[in-house]
Amino acid sequence: MTQTQADDLRPTTAEPVVLMRGISIEFPGVKALQDVDLTLRPGEVHALMGENGAGKSTLIKALTGVYTPDAGTTTLNGVQVAFHGPAAAQSAGISTVYQEVNLCSNLSVAENILLGREPRRLGGIDGRAMRARSAEVLARMGLDVDPASILSSHPIAIQQLVAIARAVEIDSRVLILDEPTSSLDADEVAELFRVIRSLRDEGVAIVFVSHFLEQVFEISDRMTVLRNGRVVGEYATAELTRLELVSAMLGREMDLLEEIERAVAESAPSDATDTPLVRVTGLGRTGAIEPFDLTIRAGEVVGLAGLLGSGRTELARLLFAADRADAGHVEVDGRPLRLRGPRSAIAAGIAFCSEDRKGEGLVADLSIRDNLVLAMQAARGWARPIPRRTKDELVEKYIEALDIRPGNPDALIGNLSGGNQQKVLLARWLVTEPRLLILDEPTRGIDVGAKAQIQKLVADLAAGGMAVLYISAELEEVVRLSDRVVVLRDHRKIAELDGRDVSVSDVMALIASGDQADHRSGGTERKAS
């Protein structure tokens, strides 16, 4: 019996630890939650599913005391509660681990686990006792981590597990994991799931929020689906198919979902021209990525595949001159291009959507309008402001074309869902009419509906003659969209495959083996060792 089959047989009749009934929350002009119910049982992993903007984050914040519901009740272990902040919820045994780890990276692992609850001796902190208690918690979770090591010295996966260890140490009975796997590779996800199952078996109620459907079906026992602030239904995971889940999340019929997939398949791969738009020879940066060759044609989607840390983002940043190369050169239309910085890349028709949309993309306090025209205004220079009429026409065009919600150009972008924020960033660069669009993880952390829209947009852009360099940790996306797939491992290019014939298993085998196929011909010779 597989682990998944065993999970499916787990009993789900335990008395609920959390009962939320009739929860409603309204913000100015927006009904975020309407009469929502949620039931969490001890010893169960409960997935909270829905598109961006469906109400998942709002419901979590209502449970943890960040928001006060306008209506409804919350019961914890049979007692009605009303938390007035996350600290009160944590004291009651409800802990949250967010996608972006909220710990002190400059402190030790032990200091983070016991922050605010440090053991004392002779009026000061007892460091030895603190490390010993932390070591016990880490051992209980099966983690081989030095409690005295500095948190920042560990990868993000270990930092997330330390955040979970902190919740375990305070004996949390409810653990909320908000997109915990978005920055993890397959091995790190497996380790996280091992810890989740261990805590579940100890009787912890775990809320699991993720946009990775395969992971949801692997780890969860039950799920609640939200759409437009309402509950669509609560389901036993073993009794729901993937297509039924997607249909429930989107509120669309199955034939429409199949139509979206068919449109993407028919649009990509496109018929690229034979003349290279961009030719890269020996481009590299010491410590970031070894020198590589790459050719990209107009109307072509080139996918970058590899594990986290393989050099995908480093390659993209070199092409956009966000980082300075110390070897190699770039040609556009057969003419040498000296990339002194992003401004020279933009002038050459190269656009770059960073994977860090919050840190390197969005200006959260500005409106959709101001964010959308930012790149165009930067290219013109601040002494030549875009006329208001032109700006309004462009914003209206791309809000409609990309189905950005809400459609109010004056709405603050910081209040949008992740998927709609990503669409604004895409629109920002499309306004500049680039010839090469570099997309680094454009669908990370967004719902399945927005993913389908963005994938179809990429295919349509390529069909219209734009070149696209597409980076994603989801190999299915890369293979589906790409004319060619470039495989990276350990900061070097190891293979280049024809996307028309390649499969996910082909790419995974190359990544696992690390075998290298040399492609000095600029991509005309497509093979893999």
C-alpha positions as CSV (number, residue, x, y, z in Angstrom):
1,M,0.0,0.0,0.0
2,T,1.4,3.4,-1.0
3,Q,1.6,6.3,1.5
4,T,-1.1,8.1,-0.5
5,Q,-3.4,5.1,-0.3
6,A,-2.8,4.8,3.5
7,D,-3.6,8.5,3.9
8,D,-6.9,8.0,2.0
9,L,-7.9,5.4,4.6
10,R,-7.4,7.7,7.6
11,P,-10.5,8.1,9.8
12,T,-12.1,11.5,9.7
13,T,-14.7,11.1,12.5
14,A,-12.8,12.9,15.2
15,E,-14.5,15.8,17.0
16,P,-13.6,19.1,15.3
17,V,-10.9,21.2,17.0
18,V,-12.1,24.3,15.0
19,L,-15.6,25.1,13.8
20,M,-16.1,28.4,11.9
21,R,-19.8,29.0,11.0
22,G,-21.3,31.8,8.9
23,I,-18.2,33.9,8.7
24,S,-18.7,37.1,6.7
25,I,-16.2,39.9,6.2
26,E,-16.8,43.0,4.0
27,F,-14.3,45.6,3.0
28,P,-15.2,48.9,1.3
29,G,-17.0,47.8,-1.9
30,V,-15.9,44.1,-1.6
31,K,-17.6,41.2,0.1
32,A,-14.5,39.1,0.9
33,L,-16.3,36.3,2.7
34,Q,-20.0,35.5,2.7
35,D,-21.5,33.0,5.2
36,V,-18.4,30.7,5.1
37,D,-18.1,27.5,7.2
38,L,-14.9,25.6,7.9
39,T,-14.4,22.5,10.0
40,L,-10.9,21.3,11.1
41,R,-10.4,17.9,12.8
42,P,-7.4,16.8,14.8
43,G,-5.1,14.4,13.0
44,E,-6.1,15.6,9.6
45,V,-4.6,17.6,6.8
46,H,-7.3,20.0,5.4
47,A,-6.6,21.7,2.1
48,L,-8.1,25.2,1.6
49,M,-8.5,25.6,-2.2
50,G,-9.7,28.4,-4.5
51,E,-8.5,30.9,-7.1
52,N,-6.6,34.0,-6.0
53,G,-9.2,36.3,-4.5
54,A,-11.5,33.5,-3.6
55,G,-11.1,34.3,0.1
56,K,-8.6,31.8,1.4
57,S,-6.2,34.4,3.0
58,T,-9.1,36.4,4.4
59,L,-10.5,33.2,6.1
60,I,-7.1,32.4,7.6
61,K,-6.8,35.9,8.9
62,A,-10.3,35.7,10.4
63,L,-9.3,32.5,12.2
64,T,-6.0,33.9,13.5
65,G,-7.4,37.2,14.7
66,V,-5.9,39.5,12.0
67,Y,-9.5,40.4,10.9
68,T,-12.6,40.6,13.0
69,P,-15.6,39.0,11.2
70,D,-18.6,41.1,10.6
71,A,-20.8,38.0,11.2
72,G,-20.4,34.4,12.3
73,T,-18.7,32.4,15.1
74,T,-15.5,30.5,15.7
75,T,-15.3,27.6,18.2
76,L,-12.1,26.2,19.4
77,N,-12.3,22.8,21.2
78,G,-16.0,23.4,21.9
79,V,-15.5,27.0,23.3
80,Q,-16.5,30.0,21.3
81,V,-13.5,32.4,20.8
82,A,-12.9,35.8,19.3
83,F,-9.1,36.5,18.9
84,H,-7.9,40.1,18.9
85,G,-4.7,39.4,17.1
86,P,-2.3,36.6,16.0
87,A,-0.6,36.5,19.4
88,A,-3.9,35.6,21.1
89,A,-4.5,32.9,18.5
90,Q,-1.0,31.5,18.9
91,S,-1.5,31.5,22.7
92,A,-4.6,29.4,22.1
93,G,-2.7,26.9,20.0
94,I,-3.2,28.2,16.5
95,S,0.1,28.9,14.5
96,T,0.7,30.0,11.0
97,V,3.7,29.5,8.8
98,Y,3.6,31.7,5.8
99,Q,5.2,31.4,2.3
100,E,7.7,34.1,3.2
101,V,9.3,32.8,6.4
102,N,8.7,35.4,9.2
103,L,11.7,34.7,11.4
104,C,14.9,36.5,12.5
105,S,17.5,35.4,10.0
106,N,20.3,36.9,12.0
107,L,19.6,34.8,15.1
108,S,20.3,31.1,15.7
109,V,17.9,28.3,15.0
110,A,17.4,27.8,18.8
111,E,16.8,31.5,19.3
112,N,14.1,31.5,16.6
113,I,12.4,28.4,18.0
114,L,12.2,29.9,21.5
115,L,12.0,33.6,20.7
116,G,10.0,35.2,23.5
117,R,10.0,32.0,25.6
118,E,13.7,31.7,26.3
119,P,14.6,29.6,29.4
120,R,16.2,31.8,32.1
121,R,18.9,31.3,34.6
122,L,20.4,33.8,37.1
123,G,18.4,36.6,35.5
124,G,19.7,35.9,32.0
125,I,19.0,33.7,29.1
126,D,20.2,30.1,29.6
127,G,21.7,29.4,26.2
128,R,22.6,25.8,27.0
129,A,19.0,25.0,28.1
130,M,17.7,26.8,25.0
131,R,19.8,24.8,22.6
132,A,18.9,21.6,24.4
133,R,15.1,22.3,24.3
134,S,15.4,23.2,20.6
135,A,17.4,20.0,19.9
136,E,14.6,18.0,21.4
137,V,12.0,19.6,19.2
138,L,14.1,19.2,16.1
139,A,14.7,15.5,16.9
140,R,11.0,15.0,17.5
141,M,10.5,16.2,13.9
142,G,13.4,14.0,12.6
143,L,15.5,17.0,11.6
144,D,19.3,17.0,11.7
145,V,19.8,20.7,12.3
146,D,22.4,22.3,14.6
147,P,20.4,24.5,17.0
148,A,23.3,26.9,17.4
149,S,23.7,27.6,13.7
150,I,22.5,30.9,12.3
151,L,19.2,30.7,10.5
152,S,20.3,32.6,7.4
153,S,22.9,29.9,6.8
154,H,20.2,27.4,5.9
155,P,18.1,27.2,2.7
156,I,14.5,28.4,2.7
157,A,13.2,24.8,3.1
158,I,15.0,24.4,6.4
159,Q,13.9,27.9,7.5
160,Q,10.3,26.8,6.9
161,L,10.8,23.7,9.0
162,V,12.3,25.8,11.8
163,A,9.2,27.9,11.7
164,I,7.1,24.7,12.0
165,A,9.4,23.6,14.9
166,R,8.6,26.8,16.7
167,A,4.9,26.0,16.4
168,V,5.5,22.5,17.6
169,E,7.5,23.8,20.6
170,I,4.5,25.9,21.8
171,D,2.3,22.8,21.4
172,S,0.1,24.2,18.6
173,R,-3.0,22.1,18.0
174,V,-3.8,23.9,14.7
175,L,-1.0,24.5,12.2
176,I,-1.7,26.7,9.1
177,L,0.8,26.3,6.2
178,D,0.3,29.0,3.6
179,E,2.0,28.1,0.3
180,P,4.8,26.2,2.1
181,T,6.2,24.5,-1.1
182,S,6.3,27.4,-3.6
183,S,10.1,27.8,-3.3
184,L,11.1,24.2,-2.6
185,D,12.4,21.5,-4.9
186,A,11.1,17.9,-5.0
187,D,13.4,16.5,-2.3
188,E,12.6,19.5,0.0
189,V,8.8,19.0,-0.6
190,A,9.2,15.3,0.3
191,E,10.9,16.2,3.6
192,L,8.3,18.8,4.4
193,F,5.5,16.2,3.8
194,R,7.3,13.8,6.1
195,V,7.2,16.3,8.9
196,I,3.5,17.2,8.1
197,R,2.5,13.5,8.3
198,S,4.4,13.1,11.5
199,L,2.6,16.1,13.1
200,R,-0.7,14.9,11.7
201,D,-0.2,11.5,13.3
202,E,0.4,13.3,16.7
203,G,-3.1,14.7,16.4
204,V,-2.3,18.2,15.0
205,A,-5.0,19.7,12.7
206,I,-3.1,21.1,9.7
207,V,-4.5,23.6,7.2
208,F,-2.6,23.3,3.9
209,V,-2.9,26.1,1.3
210,S,-1.3,25.5,-2.1
211,H,-1.7,26.0,-5.8
212,F,0.1,22.8,-6.6
213,L,-2.8,20.4,-7.2
214,E,-0.7,17.2,-7.3
215,Q,0.7,18.1,-3.9
216,V,-2.7,18.8,-2.5
217,F,-3.9,15.4,-3.6
218,E,-0.8,13.7,-2.2
219,I,-0.9,15.3,1.3
220,S,-4.5,16.2,2.2
221,D,-7.3,14.2,3.7
222,R,-10.0,16.6,3.1
223,M,-10.5,20.0,1.4
224,T,-12.7,23.0,1.4
225,V,-13.2,24.9,-1.9
226,L,-13.9,28.6,-1.9
227,R,-15.0,30.7,-4.9
228,N,-15.8,34.4,-4.8
229,G,-15.9,34.5,-1.0
230,R,-18.3,31.6,-0.7
231,V,-17.9,27.9,0.1
232,V,-18.4,25.7,-2.9
233,G,-18.2,22.5,-0.9
234,E,-16.2,20.3,1.5
235,Y,-14.8,17.1,0.0
236,A,-12.9,14.0,1.0
237,T,-9.8,14.2,-1.1
238,A,-10.0,10.5,-2.1
239,E,-13.5,11.1,-3.5
240,L,-12.6,14.0,-5.8
241,T,-10.9,14.0,-9.2
242,R,-8.5,16.7,-10.2
243,L,-10.8,17.8,-13.0
244,E,-13.8,18.0,-10.6
245,L,-11.6,20.1,-8.2
246,V,-10.6,22.5,-10.9
247,S,-14.2,22.8,-12.1
248,A,-15.3,23.6,-8.5
249,M,-12.6,26.3,-8.1
250,L,-13.3,28.0,-11.4
251,G,-17.1,27.5,-11.6
252,R,-16.8,26.5,-15.2
253,E,-17.9,23.3,-16.9
254,M,-15.4,20.7,-17.8
255,D,-15.7,21.3,-21.5
256,L,-14.6,24.9,-21.0
257,L,-11.5,23.7,-19.0
258,E,-10.6,21.3,-21.8
259,E,-11.1,24.2,-24.3
260,I,-8.5,26.3,-22.4
261,E,-6.0,23.4,-22.5
262,R,-6.7,22.8,-26.2
263,A,-6.2,26.5,-27.0
264,V,-2.8,26.5,-25.4
265,A,-1.8,23.2,-27.2
266,E,-2.9,24.6,-30.5
267,S,-1.1,28.0,-30.1
268,A,2.2,26.5,-29.0
269,P,4.7,25.6,-30.1
270,S,4.6,28.3,-32.8
271,D,6.4,28.4,-36.1
272,A,9.5,30.4,-35.3
273,T,11.6,32.1,-38.0
274,D,15.0,30.7,-38.9
275,T,16.8,34.0,-38.3
276,P,18.0,34.4,-34.7
277,L,16.7,37.3,-32.9
278,V,19.1,36.9,-30.0
279,R,22.4,34.9,-30.1
280,V,24.4,34.4,-26.9
281,T,27.9,33.1,-27.0
282,G,29.9,32.1,-23.9
283,L,27.9,34.4,-21.6
284,G,28.6,33.7,-18.0
285,R,29.3,35.1,-14.5
286,T,31.7,33.7,-12.0
287,G,29.8,32.1,-9.1
288,A,26.4,32.5,-10.8
289,I,26.4,30.5,-14.1
290,E,29.0,28.9,-16.3
291,P,29.5,30.3,-19.8
292,F,26.6,29.2,-22.1
293,D,25.5,29.5,-25.7
294,L,21.8,30.3,-26.5
295,T,19.9,31.2,-29.6
296,I,16.3,32.6,-29.5
297,R,14.2,33.3,-32.6
298,A,11.3,35.6,-33.1
299,G,8.0,33.7,-32.5
300,E,9.7,31.1,-30.4
301,V,9.2,30.0,-26.8
302,V,12.4,28.7,-25.2
303,G,11.9,27.1,-21.8
304,L,14.4,26.9,-19.0
305,A,14.2,23.8,-16.9
306,G,16.1,22.8,-13.8
307,L,15.9,22.5,-10.1
308,L,15.9,25.5,-7.8
309,G,19.5,26.8,-7.7
310,S,20.4,25.4,-11.1
311,G,21.1,28.8,-12.6
312,R,17.8,29.6,-14.3
313,T,17.3,33.1,-12.8
314,E,21.0,33.9,-13.0
315,L,20.8,33.2,-16.8
316,A,17.8,35.4,-17.2
317,R,19.3,38.3,-15.2
318,L,22.4,38.2,-17.4
319,L,20.3,38.5,-20.5
320,F,18.5,41.5,-19.1
321,A,21.8,42.9,-17.7
322,A,20.4,43.1,-14.2
323,D,23.7,41.4,-13.4
324,R,26.9,42.1,-15.2
325,A,28.4,39.2,-17.2
326,D,32.2,38.8,-17.0
327,A,32.4,36.6,-20.1
328,G,30.8,36.2,-23.5
329,H,28.8,38.5,-25.7
330,V,25.2,39.0,-27.0
331,E,24.0,39.8,-30.5
332,V,20.5,41.1,-31.5
333,D,19.6,40.8,-35.2
334,G,23.2,39.8,-35.9
335,R,24.7,43.0,-34.4
336,P,26.7,43.0,-31.2
337,L,24.8,44.4,-28.2
338,R,26.7,45.7,-25.2
339,L,24.5,45.2,-22.2
340,R,25.6,47.9,-19.7
341,G,22.4,47.6,-17.6
342,P,18.7,47.0,-17.8
343,R,18.2,50.3,-19.7
344,S,20.3,49.1,-22.6
345,A,18.4,45.8,-22.6
346,I,15.0,47.6,-22.7
347,A,16.3,49.8,-25.5
348,A,17.1,46.6,-27.4
349,G,13.6,45.3,-27.0
350,I,14.3,42.9,-24.0
351,A,11.8,42.8,-21.1
352,F,12.1,40.9,-17.9
353,C,9.4,39.9,-15.4
354,S,11.3,38.9,-12.2
355,E,10.2,36.0,-10.0
356,D,10.2,38.3,-7.0
357,R,7.2,40.4,-8.0
358,K,6.9,42.0,-4.6
359,G,10.6,42.9,-4.1
360,E,11.5,43.7,-7.7
361,G,8.3,44.3,-9.6
362,L,5.4,45.8,-7.7
363,V,5.1,49.3,-6.2
364,A,2.4,48.3,-3.7
365,D,1.3,51.8,-2.8
366,L,0.7,52.8,-6.4
367,S,-2.4,52.2,-8.5
368,I,-2.9,49.6,-11.3
369,R,-2.5,52.5,-13.7
370,D,0.8,53.8,-12.4
371,N,2.3,50.3,-12.1
372,L,1.2,49.3,-15.6
373,V,2.9,52.3,-17.3
374,L,6.0,52.3,-15.2
375,A,8.4,50.6,-17.6
376,M,7.1,52.7,-20.6
377,Q,7.6,55.9,-18.6
378,A,11.1,54.9,-17.5
379,A,12.0,54.2,-21.1
380,R,10.8,57.7,-22.1
381,G,12.5,59.4,-19.2
382,W,10.8,61.3,-16.5
383,A,11.2,64.6,-18.4
384,R,8.7,63.3,-21.0
385,P,5.6,62.2,-19.1
386,I,3.1,60.0,-20.9
387,P,0.0,62.1,-21.9
388,R,-2.9,61.2,-19.7
389,R,-5.1,60.3,-22.6
390,T,-2.5,57.9,-23.9
391,K,-2.0,56.4,-20.5
392,D,-5.7,55.8,-20.0
393,E,-6.1,54.2,-23.4
394,L,-3.2,51.8,-22.8
395,V,-4.4,50.9,-19.3
396,E,-7.9,50.3,-20.5
397,K,-6.7,48.1,-23.3
398,Y,-4.5,45.9,-21.2
399,I,-6.9,45.6,-18.2
400,E,-9.5,44.2,-20.7
401,A,-7.0,42.1,-22.7
402,L,-5.5,40.4,-19.6
403,D,-8.8,40.3,-17.7
404,I,-7.3,42.2,-14.7
405,R,-9.6,42.3,-11.7
406,P,-10.8,44.6,-10.4
407,G,-11.0,46.6,-13.6
408,N,-10.6,49.9,-11.7
409,P,-7.3,51.4,-12.8
410,D,-7.2,53.5,-9.6
411,A,-7.2,50.4,-7.3
412,L,-4.0,49.9,-5.3
413,I,-2.0,47.0,-6.7
414,G,-1.1,45.9,-3.2
415,N,-4.7,45.0,-2.7
416,L,-4.9,42.7,-5.7
417,S,-4.7,38.9,-5.7
418,G,-1.3,37.4,-6.7
419,G,-2.6,36.3,-10.1
420,N,-3.9,39.8,-10.9
421,Q,-0.7,41.4,-9.7
422,Q,1.2,39.1,-12.1
423,K,-1.1,40.2,-15.0
424,V,-0.3,43.9,-14.3
425,L,3.4,43.1,-14.4
426,L,3.0,41.3,-17.7
427,A,1.0,44.3,-19.0
428,R,3.7,46.7,-17.9
429,W,6.2,45.0,-20.2
430,L,3.7,44.4,-23.1
431,V,3.1,48.1,-23.2
432,T,6.7,48.6,-24.2
433,E,6.2,46.2,-27.2
434,P,9.3,44.0,-26.4
435,R,10.8,41.7,-29.0
436,L,12.1,39.3,-26.3
437,L,10.0,38.7,-23.1
438,I,11.8,36.9,-20.2
439,L,9.3,35.4,-17.8
440,D,10.8,34.1,-14.5
441,E,8.2,32.0,-12.7
442,P,5.2,33.9,-14.1
443,T,2.6,31.5,-12.6
444,R,4.2,30.8,-9.2
445,G,1.7,31.2,-6.3
446,I,-1.3,31.9,-8.5
447,D,-4.5,29.9,-9.1
448,V,-5.2,27.4,-11.8
449,G,-7.5,29.8,-13.8
450,A,-4.9,32.6,-13.9
451,K,-2.2,30.1,-14.8
452,A,-4.3,28.9,-17.8
453,Q,-4.8,32.6,-18.9
454,I,-1.1,33.4,-18.6
455,Q,0.0,30.3,-20.5
456,K,-2.4,31.0,-23.3
457,L,-1.2,34.6,-23.4
458,V,2.4,33.4,-23.8
459,A,1.4,31.1,-26.7
460,D,-0.5,33.9,-28.4
461,L,2.4,36.3,-28.0
462,A,4.7,33.8,-29.6
463,A,2.2,33.2,-32.4
464,G,2.3,37.0,-33.0
465,G,6.0,37.0,-33.5
466,M,7.4,37.8,-30.0
467,A,10.2,35.7,-28.6
468,V,9.7,34.4,-25.0
469,L,12.2,32.9,-22.6
470,Y,10.0,31.0,-20.1
471,I,11.2,29.8,-16.7
472,S,9.1,27.7,-14.4
473,A,9.6,25.1,-11.7
474,E,6.6,23.2,-13.1
475,L,8.0,21.1,-15.8
476,E,4.6,20.4,-17.3
477,E,4.3,24.1,-18.1
478,V,7.7,24.4,-19.7
479,V,7.2,21.3,-21.9
480,R,3.6,22.3,-22.9
481,L,4.6,25.8,-24.0
482,S,8.2,25.5,-25.3
483,D,9.5,25.1,-28.9
484,R,12.9,24.2,-27.2
485,V,13.8,23.3,-23.7
486,V,17.2,24.3,-22.2
487,V,18.1,22.1,-19.2
488,L,20.3,23.5,-16.5
489,R,22.0,21.8,-13.6
490,D,24.5,23.1,-11.0
491,H,24.8,26.5,-12.7
492,R,25.5,25.1,-16.2
493,K,23.6,24.3,-19.3
494,I,23.6,20.5,-19.8
495,A,21.2,20.0,-22.7
496,E,18.9,21.5,-25.3
497,L,15.8,19.6,-26.4
498,D,13.2,20.0,-29.1
499,G,10.0,20.9,-27.3
500,R,7.9,19.1,-29.9
501,D,9.2,15.7,-28.9
502,V,10.4,16.2,-25.3
503,S,8.5,14.8,-22.3
504,V,8.6,15.7,-18.6
505,S,10.3,12.4,-17.9
506,D,13.0,13.3,-20.5
507,V,13.8,16.5,-18.7
508,M,13.7,14.9,-15.2
509,A,16.1,12.1,-16.4
510,L,18.6,14.7,-17.6
511,I,18.4,16.7,-14.4
512,A,18.9,13.6,-12.3
513,S,21.8,12.3,-14.4
514,G,23.6,15.6,-14.9
515,D,24.8,14.4,-18.3
516,Q,25.8,17.2,-20.6
517,A,25.0,17.7,-24.3
518,D,27.2,20.3,-26.0
519,H,25.3,22.6,-28.4
520,R,27.9,24.9,-29.9
521,S,25.8,25.3,-33.1
522,G,23.4,27.8,-31.4
523,G,20.5,25.4,-31.1
524,T,20.2,24.0,-34.6
525,E,21.6,20.6,-33.3
526,R,19.1,19.4,-30.8
527,K,20.1,16.3,-28.9
528,A,20.5,15.1,-25.3
529,S,23.0,12.6,-24.0
